[in-house]
Amino acid sequence: MNVKALIRRVNHTLKLHKLFPENSRILVACSGGPDSMALLYLLQDIATHRHTTYKIGVAIVDHCIRPESKDEVLWLQHQVEELGLPFYSATFDVPRLSKEHKKSEETIGRQVRYQWLNEIAQSEGYDYIAVAHHKDDQAESILAHIIRGSGLNGLTGMSVVHYEYSIPVVRPLLDVTKENLLTYIGTKQISYCVDSTNDDVRYQRNRIRHRIIPELEAVNPAVVDAIVRLGSSVNEDVMVISDLTARTFDKLVSIGDDEVRISRRALRQEPLAIQRRLWQRLVSTIDPELMLTSAHQEQLLDIVNTGEKKTFTIKSIKVIAQCDTIKVYCKH
């Protein structure tokens, strides 16, 4: 794919989702690597293609995982200053935070990075946060969810625009491959940094990228496209199921001041796919951060299918089933 075709492809993605209108303020999350450097320059090319202007800022997080990361921050700062763009940086000791919170460095790094990006975008008046995930990343993400035994929601992959934070996170490159971006970088002669940890197969994502994907490509050379198509197809189905769940929730659930109620008998009449999603909505009404595991779901389904009195506690949530009534409330 040549430069013009790449610009048209990314612009099509943005237009399809009605993103980055004229004079948008966009904060680009940039590591200095080839993907995010390509994104930075592509956004400027797209502004030219659209005959408009964007206010673009560049933000980088030093995760303190590699000794050379400090130098990369300084290198990127110089590149951004040469472009005349605002530059923001932050440092988080991710290895220390990982040990303290007993979470993987990948998980903690992602959490602190997005929280900080959102804070900067808010304080500096940006409309969007742009990140450089591409089609290969999408396939790897879906495979990672399959390996973990995810439900349908995990198979949908990453969305082009995500509203988890107050500032929308946008992924303009999901329809283009890593190879497309490397060709663009080479043609435009854009400098970039190389993260040595990207080759470290101790990280699950790298193991998928360097070992599992090549094995799958030996079976089907177009496996990345096939996995991404699977994600799109599942996403369409999930949207329908989610709509049905919302309608069923409104029909069956009574919401009080400090509890929600549902009929055992009525819940039992619903398909299992709807029951599982109803349970997640029920507990989310009380605790929006609580995500039910498959083990939780099995225990809750047992509550539905028995006529006995049952009590079940999950973190901040208590579930009591007596006769036909199931009550869900926050335990004190």
C-alpha positions in Angstrom: 0.0 0.0 0.0 1.5 3.3 -1.1 1.4 6.5 1.0 -1.7 8.0 -0.8 -3.6 4.7 -0.4 -2.7 4.5 3.3 -3.8 8.1 3.9 -7.1 7.3 2.2 -7.6 4.1 4.2 -7.1 5.8 7.5 -9.2 8.8 6.5 -12.0 6.4 5.5 -11.9 4.8 9.0 -12.1 8.2 10.6 -15.0 9.4 8.4 -16.9 6.1 9.0 -16.9 6.8 12.7 -17.3 10.6 12.3 -14.0 11.3 14.0 -11.6 14.3 14.0 -13.7 17.0 12.4 -12.2 20.4 11.4 -9.9 22.0 14.1 -10.0 18.9 16.4 -7.5 18.9 19.2 -5.8 15.5 19.3 -3.3 14.2 21.9 -1.2 11.5 20.3 0.1 8.8 22.6 3.6 8.2 21.2 6.3 5.8 22.4 8.7 6.9 19.7 8.3 3.5 18.0 7.4 3.0 14.3 3.7 2.6 14.8 3.1 5.7 16.9 5.6 7.8 14.8 3.6 6.8 11.7 0.4 7.8 13.4 1.8 11.2 14.3 2.8 12.0 10.7 -0.3 10.4 9.2 -2.6 12.7 11.2 -0.8 15.7 9.8 -1.1 14.2 6.3 -4.8 13.6 6.8 -5.3 17.2 7.9 -3.7 18.2 4.6 -5.8 15.7 2.7 -8.9 17.2 4.3 -7.8 20.8 3.8 -8.2 21.4 7.5 -6.0 21.9 10.6 -5.6 19.9 13.8 -4.1 21.0 17.1 -1.8 18.0 17.8 0.0 17.3 21.0 2.4 14.4 21.7 2.5 12.5 25.0 4.9 9.8 26.2 5.1 7.7 29.3 8.4 6.3 30.7 7.5 3.0 32.3 11.0 2.5 33.8 11.2 -1.0 32.5 14.3 -0.4 30.2 17.4 1.6 31.0 17.3 3.3 27.6 13.7 4.6 28.1 14.9 8.0 29.5 17.0 8.6 26.4 14.0 7.8 24.2 11.9 10.4 26.0 14.5 13.0 25.3 14.9 11.9 21.7 11.1 12.1 21.2 11.0 15.5 22.8 13.6 16.8 20.3 11.6 15.3 17.4 8.4 16.9 18.6 10.0 20.3 19.2 11.4 20.2 15.7 7.8 19.8 14.5 6.7 22.7 16.7 4.1 20.6 18.6 3.3 20.6 22.4 5.1 17.8 24.2 4.1 16.1 27.5 5.9 13.3 29.4 5.5 11.4 32.7 7.5 8.7 34.5 6.0 5.8 36.4 8.0 3.0 38.1 5.9 0.2 36.6 8.0 -2.7 37.9 7.6 -1.4 41.5 3.8 -0.7 41.0 3.5 -4.2 39.5 4.9 -5.8 42.6 2.9 -3.6 45.0 -0.5 -4.3 43.2 0.4 -7.9 42.3 -0.5 -7.3 38.7 1.5 -7.8 35.5 3.7 -5.0 34.2 1.6 -5.0 31.1 -1.6 -4.4 33.1 -0.2 -1.8 35.4 1.5 0.0 32.6 -1.7 0.2 30.6 -3.7 1.5 33.6 -1.3 4.3 34.6 -0.7 5.3 31.0 -4.3 5.7 30.1 -5.2 7.4 33.3 -2.4 9.9 32.8 -3.2 10.5 29.1 -6.8 11.2 30.1 -5.7 13.7 32.8 -3.4 15.5 30.4 -6.1 15.6 27.6 -8.6 17.0 30.1 -6.3 19.7 31.6 -4.9 20.8 28.2 -8.3 20.8 26.4 -7.8 18.0 23.9 -10.9 16.5 22.2 -9.4 13.0 21.6 -6.6 10.7 22.6 -5.1 8.9 19.5 -3.3 5.6 19.9 -1.4 3.5 17.3 -3.0 0.0 17.5 -3.1 -1.5 14.0 -4.7 -4.6 12.4 -1.9 -6.9 13.6 -2.5 -5.7 17.2 -6.2 -6.4 16.7 -5.5 -10.0 15.7 -3.1 -10.5 18.6 -5.6 -9.0 21.0 -8.4 -11.4 19.9 -6.1 -14.4 20.1 -5.0 -13.4 23.6 -8.7 -13.4 24.6 -9.3 -16.8 23.0 -6.3 -18.2 25.0 -7.7 -16.8 28.2 -11.1 -18.4 27.5 -13.0 -15.2 27.0 -16.6 -14.9 26.2 -18.0 -13.3 23.0 -17.2 -9.8 24.3 -13.5 -10.6 24.3 -13.6 -11.8 20.7 -14.8 -8.4 19.4 -11.3 -7.0 19.8 -10.5 -3.3 20.1 -13.0 -0.6 18.9 -12.0 2.3 16.8 -13.3 4.7 19.4 -13.5 3.9 23.1 -15.4 5.8 25.8 -14.0 4.2 29.0 -12.5 7.6 29.9 -13.9 11.1 29.8 -11.8 11.8 26.7 -12.5 9.4 23.8 -9.6 7.1 22.9 -9.3 6.7 19.1 -7.5 4.0 17.2 -7.3 5.3 13.6 -5.0 2.5 12.3 -7.1 -0.6 13.0 -7.7 -1.1 9.2 -4.0 -1.1 8.3 -1.2 -3.5 8.9 2.2 -3.2 10.6 3.7 -3.8 7.1 1.7 -0.8 5.7 3.1 1.4 8.5 6.7 0.3 8.0 6.4 1.0 4.3 5.0 4.5 5.1 7.8 5.2 7.6 10.4 4.1 5.1 9.0 6.1 2.2 8.7 9.3 4.3 12.1 8.6 5.9 10.7 9.0 9.4 13.1 8.2 12.3 11.9 6.0 15.2 13.1 4.1 18.3 13.2 0.3 18.7 11.9 -1.1 22.0 14.0 -4.2 22.8 11.2 -5.6 25.0 9.1 -6.1 21.9 11.2 -9.2 21.2 11.0 -10.6 24.7 8.7 -13.6 24.5 8.3 -13.7 28.3 5.5 -11.2 27.6 2.3 -13.0 26.3 1.7 -10.5 23.6 5.2 -11.0 22.2 4.9 -14.7 22.3 1.7 -14.5 20.3 3.3 -12.1 17.8 6.6 -13.9 17.3 5.6 -17.6 17.7 1.8 -18.2 17.5 0.9 -15.9 14.6 3.8 -17.2 12.3 2.7 -20.8 13.0 -0.9 -19.9 12.0 0.3 -18.1 8.9 2.0 -21.3 7.8 -1.6 -22.8 7.7 -3.3 -19.6 6.4 -1.1 -16.7 5.1 -4.1 -14.4 5.5 -4.8 -15.4 9.1 -4.5 -11.9 10.5 -7.3 -10.7 8.2 -9.3 -13.9 9.1 -9.1 -13.2 12.8 -10.0 -9.5 12.4 -13.1 -10.6 10.3 -14.0 -12.9 13.1 -13.9 -10.0 15.5 -16.1 -7.8 13.3 -18.6 -10.6 12.9 -18.8 -11.3 16.6 -19.1 -7.6 17.3 -22.3 -7.5 15.1 -23.8 -10.4 17.0 -22.8 -9.0 20.4 -24.6 -5.7 19.6 -27.8 -7.6 18.9 -27.5 -9.7 22.1 -26.7 -6.6 24.2 -29.9 -4.9 22.8 -32.0 -7.9 23.8 -30.4 -7.9 27.2 -31.2 -4.3 27.7 -34.8 -4.8 26.8 -35.1 -7.9 29.1 -33.5 -5.9 31.9 -36.0 -3.1 31.6 -38.9 -5.7 31.5 -37.8 -7.9 34.4 -35.7 -5.9 36.9 -37.1 -3.6 39.6 -34.6 -1.1 40.9 -35.0 0.3 44.4 -33.0 2.8 46.4 -30.4 0.3 47.6 -31.2 -2.9 45.8 -32.3 -4.5 42.6 -34.9 -7.4 42.3 -35.7 -10.0 39.7 -38.0 -13.0 39.6 -36.3 -16.4 39.7 -39.1 -17.9 37.6 -38.9 -15.1 35.0 -35.1 -15.3 34.8 -35.3 -19.0 34.3 -37.3 -18.5 31.2 -34.6 -16.6 29.4 -31.8 -18.2 27.3 -28.5 -18.7 29.1 -26.8 -16.1 27.0 -29.3 -13.5 28.2 -29.2 -14.8 31.8 -25.4 -14.3 32.0 -25.6 -10.8 30.6 -28.5 -9.9 32.9 -26.4 -11.0 35.9 -23.6 -8.7 34.9 -26.0 -5.8 34.4 -27.5 -6.6 37.8 -24.3 -6.5 39.8 -23.0 -3.5 37.7 -26.0 -1.5 38.8 -24.6 -1.8 42.4 -20.9 -1.9 41.7 -19.9 -0.7 38.1 -16.3 -2.0 38.5 -17.2 -5.6 39.4 -16.8 -8.1 36.5 -18.2 -11.5 37.0 -16.0 -14.5 36.2 -17.2 -17.7 34.7 -17.1 -19.3 38.1 -19.3 -16.6 39.5 -21.7 -17.0 36.6 -22.0 -20.8 37.3 -22.8 -20.2 41.0 -25.4 -17.5 40.1 -27.0 -19.8 37.5 -27.4 -22.4 40.2 -29.3 -19.9 42.3 -31.7 -19.4 39.4 -32.3 -23.1 38.8 -33.0 -24.1 42.4 -36.0 -23.2 44.5 -34.1 -23.2 47.7 -33.0 -20.2 49.8 -29.6 -19.2 48.6 -27.1 -16.5 49.7 -24.1 -15.5 47.6 -21.4 -12.9 48.2 -19.0 -11.4 45.6 -16.7 -8.7 46.8 -19.0 -5.7 47.6 -22.2 -7.5 46.3 -24.6 -9.7 48.2 -27.2 -11.9 46.4 -30.1 -13.4 48.4 -32.7 -15.7 46.7 -35.8 -16.6 48.7 -38.9 -18.2 47.1 -39.3 -16.5 43.8 -37.4 -13.3 44.6 -33.7 -12.6 44.0 -32.3 -9.4 45.6 -28.9 -7.9 44.8 -27.5 -5.2 47.0 -24.3 -3.7 48.3 -23.2 -5.4 51.5 -22.3 -3.2 54.5 
